[in-house]
Amino acid sequence: MDIQLKRGLLEVCVLAAIKEEDSYGYKIIKDMQPYLVLSESTLYTILKRLETAEMLTVRTGDVKVPQSKTGGRCEIITSTGDIRFTIG
């Protein structure tokens, strides 16, 4: 598969994963597991690229960590608005 096509496809998948609700890295990876395997390093590279393009916002916040009974601090990823694609 062409690297640019793969990169674009992964970016769309990440944006789709956060479209309805805020999320965080581990949850995005878990949500995508039925469809594709995504490493943490790949995800955070994509998140940084999308943040630079102002397509999402990364902020620090408190969340309930699913594997423990205590809360934790992590980066929460939020969709920044409508995403428009142009074909042509």
HUDAFEN-V983774 format. One record per residue. N is the residue number from 1. RES is the residue in one small letter. PHI is phi in whole degrees, -180 to 180 (999 if undefined). OMEGA is omega in degrees with one decimal (none if undefined). D_CENTER is the distance of its C-alpha to the mean C-alpha in Angstrom with 1 decimal. Layout:
[[N;RES;PHI;OMEGA;D_CENTER] [N;RES;PHI;OMEGA;D_CENTER]]
This chain:
[[1;m;999;177.9;21.5] [2;d;-59;-175.8;21.4] [3;i;-61;179.5;18.8] [4;q;-67;177.5;18.0] [5;l;-65;179.1;17.5] [6;k;-63;179.3;15.3] [7;r;-60;179.5;13.1] [8;g;-63;179.2;13.0] [9;l;-64;179.0;12.4] [10;l;-65;177.9;9.3] [11;e;-63;178.2;7.9] [12;v;-63;178.7;9.3] [13;c;-63;178.6;7.9] [14;v;-65;179.3;4.1] [15;l;-64;177.6;6.0] [16;a;-66;-179.0;8.2] [17;a;-68;-178.7;6.4] [18;i;-110;-176.0;6.3] [19;k;-63;-173.9;9.5] [20;e;-88;-177.3;12.0] [21;e;-154;174.9;11.0] [22;d;-62;-178.8;9.4] [23;s;-149;175.5;7.5] [24;y;-145;-170.3;7.1] [25;g;-50;-177.2;6.3] [26;y;-60;-179.1;9.3] [27;k;-68;177.5;8.8] [28;i;-61;178.8;5.6] [29;i;-61;179.3;8.0] [30;k;-62;-179.8;10.9] [31;d;-64;-177.7;10.0] [32;m;-87;-174.1;9.8] [33;q;-54;178.0;12.9] [34;p;-65;-173.4;15.4] [35;y;-109;-179.1;14.4] [36;l;-160;177.9;13.4] [37;v;-97;-177.4;13.3] [38;l;-131;179.4;10.5] [39;s;-80;177.9;11.7] [40;e;-61;-178.0;10.3] [41;s;-64;177.0;11.8] [42;t;-66;-179.4;10.3] [43;l;-60;-175.8;6.6] [44;y;-70;172.7;7.9] [45;t;-66;178.2;9.9] [46;i;-64;-179.6;7.4] [47;l;-60;179.2;5.8] [48;k;-63;179.6;9.5] [49;r;-64;179.1;10.6] [50;l;-69;176.7;8.7] [51;e;-67;178.1;10.0] [52;t;-61;178.8;13.3] [53;a;-82;179.8;13.5] [54;e;59;177.1;13.1] [55;m;-98;174.5;10.5] [56;l;-154;179.5;8.5] [57;t;-123;176.2;10.0] [58;v;-112;178.3;9.6] [59;r;-136;178.2;12.6] [60;t;-94;-179.7;14.5] [61;g;-158;178.9;15.7] [62;d;-93;176.6;17.5] [63;v;-138;172.3;16.2] [64;k;-85;-179.0;18.1] [65;v;-80;-173.8;17.2] [66;p;-58;-176.4;17.8] [67;q;-83;-177.8;19.9] [68;s;-134;179.1;22.2] [69;k;-92;179.7;24.3] [70;t;-103;176.3;23.5] [71;g;-83;178.1;20.7] [72;g;-152;176.2;18.7] [73;r;-107;177.5;16.9] [74;c;-155;176.5;13.4] [75;e;-84;179.9;10.8] [76;i;-104;-176.4;9.4] [77;i;-101;-175.8;6.6] [78;t;-125;174.9;8.6] [79;s;-65;-175.5;9.0] [80;t;-95;178.8;11.9] [81;g;144;-178.6;14.1] [82;d;-66;177.6;15.3] [83;i;-112;-178.3;14.0] [84;r;-117;177.6;17.1] [85;f;-116;176.7;17.8] [86;t;-116;177.5;21.3] [87;i;-108;177.8;23.0] [88;g;158;none;26.1]]
